[in-house]
Amino acid sequence: MTPFKPATLLAAAALVVLGGCVAMEGHYPAKGDARPHPGVAEALRYPIQGIDISRWQGEIDWTAVKGAGTRFVFMKATEGGDHLDPAFQRNWEGARRAGIPRGAYHFVYWCRPAHEQALWFKQHIPNDPDALPPVLDVEWNGHSRSCPKKIARDLALEKIRLMLTELEQLTGKKPVIYTDITFHKDVLEGEFNDYPYWIRSTAGLPETRYANRPWEFWQFTTTGRVPGIKGDVDRNAFFGNEGEFVGWRTGEFDIGTRQWNRQRPVPPQPSPGPERPAAPSPTIAAIPGSVAPVSSAFAPAADAVADDE
């Protein structure tokens, strides 16, 4: 399906090759790409652009990032059931001080029970009212030494459904699903169609790589250049216009369904599924900072689980 293209999109940005990098004339002339791909040049037409980061971007000059026109940033917070990105709190506060809308993402580890992961990100993802909706990053862990295998599609969908529900209950905001081409084909085609999708496509237009999948965020390069960040950084485009971006941030526009003023029902409490029986009483997951504790339907594992990568 061809993604919705708002009427306000400007003409494609002009590209000028300079010493192997690309300087862009258009929305954000200070940004570039170390290895630009002609198949994704259309991404530069979208007026609202941002980045995603993790510990690997090192120390970031958030004032410079903001000055380059960065409109949003997604940052890695948690992975599996026991890993916290060591730069997360620093990045979270740095983006906040610079005034860049920021959201946290959880990287799913398929060898860990879903309810343990739900509790882990509840404990570490700040429930800030001004934060962007949370992101669930779902892709196969093929490069992992401890969990390279794929799991059955039905089980993967069950885990995703549970964690999406928990994220929404924690934040009161509909989560975003991040995925890549392979995982989408294996698991997600035809699923979770009312959720916003953030997709990776760094060598071609999304509609040529994803079957019948409208997208809301497009990760179009992993070799971006942005002032304030040393080396490569992922760059992303938002599908819509300024009004839709603001409406999404205020909760007035549902980017998953592309409808205004949609009233979402409170998501049901997920069942514990076959992985673990329900706890006899709720466990309290404490969120760092001044946010009130959040009730969870799940108890932490009684036995030790091997560390994730």
N, C-alpha and C positions, 0 to 999 in steps of 0.2 A: 504494500500500500504506500502510495506517495505521501510523504509527510505534509501536514498542513503548512502552507507558506503564507504568513500574514501579509496583508496588503501594504503594510508599512516597511517591508524589507527593502533596503536600498540596493542599488546595482552592485554587482560583484566587485570586491576590492581588487585593485590593481596590484600585481606582484612585481617586485624588482629584486633580481638576484644580486647579492652583494657578498662576495667571498664565501660562497657555499651556504650562506644563510639567506633568509628572505625578509626584507623590510616591507611592511604592508601599508598601503595607502588606503584609508577607509576608516572604519570605526575605531581601531586601536593601533595607530601607527607605531607605537613603541614596542609592540609585540612581534614575534617572528617564529620561525621554525628552522631548526638546523638541517632537517632533511625533508623538505616539503614534498608532498605527493600530489600530483595533478588531479587524482581521482577524488580528493576531498576539498578542492579549492572552493567549492560552493559553500562550505561551512563558514567562510569568511563573510558571507552575505548577511548572516544573522547578527542583528545589532547588539544582542546581550550575550557576552562571552565571559567565561570564567576558567578556573583551574581546579585540579584536584591534586592533593599532596599527601605525603607521609613523612616519616623520619628521614627518608632518603634525600629530601630536598635540603636538609641541614638547616642552618640558621637563615631565617628569612627576614628581609627588610620589608615589613608590611606596609610602611608608608610608601615605598617605591612601587610595590605591587598595586596598591590602591591608585597611585598616581598614573599607572599605566592603563587605567580604565577597567580593571578587573571588577566584575559585577557580582561574582559569587565564588565561593570556594567550598569544595567538599574535602574533608580531611579524615584520614584513617584514625579510628579510635580504638577499636577492639578487633580481635580475631579469635575464633574458637571459643574456648571456655576459660582461658587463663592467660591470654596475651593482651597487653595494653601497649599501643604504640608509645614509645618513650617520649616522643616529641608532641604528643597530642595536647596536653594541657598548655604547653607553651604556644603552640600554634593557635589553639582556641582563643586564648586571651589576646594574642597578637593581632589576629584578624578582628576581634571585637573592638580593640582599641583603635584600629585603623578605620573602622566603620564599614568593613566588608561583610555582607551577609554570609554566614558560614553554617555548614551542616556537617554532622558526623556520620561515618559509615562503619558498619560491622562486616568483616570478611568471614563468610561462613566456612567452617571446617567440617567436612562431611563425615569424619570419623568421631565426632563428638555429638552426644545427644543434644537435640534441639533445645530442650528445656534448660540444660546447663548453659548453653550459649545465650538464651534469653535472659537468664538471671545475671550472667556476666555483663552483658551490655547495659542492663538496667542499673547495675552498680557503678558503671563508669561513664555512660553517656550523659552529659549534663542536660537537665530538663529546663533549658533556658527558654523563656517565652518568645524571645526574639530570634531564636535559632531557626534555620531552615528545617523542613521535615527530615527525619533520619533516612539513611540509605541502607538497604540490605544488598551486599555485594555477593552475587551468586555466580560462581564459575568453578570449573573442576580444579582440584588441587593437584594437577598433574606434575608440578615441579616439587612437590613436597616429598621429602624422604620418608616421612612416617605415615602419609595418607595419600598415596598417588592414585588409588583406585576410584572408579566411578561406582555410584550406588544406583539401585533401581529407581526408575523415574517416579513411580508412585511414592516411594519413601522420600525422595528429594522434594516432591511437591508437598508432602505432609510437613516436612521440616520447615519449608519456606512459609507455608500457610501459618503455622504456629508462631514463627518469629515475626512475621508481618503484623499479626494480631497483637503480640506483646509490645512491639515498637509503637504501634498506634495507641495502645492503652497507656503507655508511658508518657508519650508526648502530646496526645490529643491531635496529632497530625497524620495524614495518610502518608506512609513511607513511599520512597522511591526505590525501584528495583534496578540495580546495575547488573548488566550481564554482557557476555561476549557472544560471538557468532556460534561457536560450537555448543556452548551450554544452552543457548536459546533453541537451537535445532533439536538437541537431545531431550530437553525437558520443558521449555517454556512456550513453545508454539501453541497458540490458542488458549493460553492460561493467563489468569490475573489481568484480564483486559481492561478493567477499570482502574488499574494502578498506573502511575506514571513510570515510564521506562527511560533509563539512562543507558545508552548502548555504545559499545566500542566498535568503531569502523574506521580504520586508519589508512585504508587503501582503496576505498570506493564509497559511493553514496549508500546510505543505510538501506534504502529501498531495494538495492541490488543484492544486499547481503542477508536481509532479514525478511522472512516470509510473512506478509500481512501484519506488519508490526509498526504502528505509529510510534514515534519517539518524542520524548520531551527534552532530553539532553543528549547531545551527540559528542562523544569523546573522539575527536578527529585526528589527534596526533599525540604521540608520546615523546616527541622531541621538540616541544615548544620552547621558546625563549621569552622570558618575561623579566623586566627589570625588577631587581630585588631578590631574584632567585638565581643561584649559580648552577649552571648546567641545565639538563633536560627537565621539563615539567609537562605533565599532561594538560592539554587545552581542550575546552569544551564549549559548545554552543547551545543556547536555549532556543527552543523551536519558535517561540512566539514574540509578541511585541511588548512594548513597555507596559501598557495597561494590563496585559495578561501576567506579566512577571510580577508587577505590584499586587495584582489581585490574588495571585497564588500565595505571595508572602503574607497577605492579610487574611487569608482563608476565604476570600470571596470568590475565587476562581479555582475550580478543580481541574488541574492540568491533565489528570488521568482520563477524564471523560470529556474535557474541554467544555464544561458547562459552568455558568455563573450561578452563584448563590445556591449551590446544591447543599442540602442539609443531610449530612452523613449520620446514620444511626450509630450509636455506641457499639463498637465491635463486641461480639460475644466473647466470654472467657473461654480460651481454648481448652480442649480436653488434653489430659496428659499423654494420650496416645499409648501405644504398646511399649514405649521405652521405659516408663517408670509409672507405678501407680500414683494416684493423687495423694498429696500429703494430708494428714489428718487436720492440719490447721495451716493458715497462710504463713508464708515466710516473708519477713520484711526486707526488701532490698533498699539499702540506703544509697541515695544519690549524693555525690559530693557537693559541698556548698550548703546553701541555706534552703534548698528545696525540700519540701516535706517528703518523708519516706513513701515509697510506692508499694502497694500490696502485690504479691506475686502468688500465682497458683502453684508454684513449684518450690520444692525444697532442694537445697544444694546436695550434691552427691555425697553419700556417706563415706565412699571409698575414694582413694586417690586415683587420679587419672593422669596418664602420661602427658608431659608438657607438649604443647604445639610448637611448631617452628616459629 
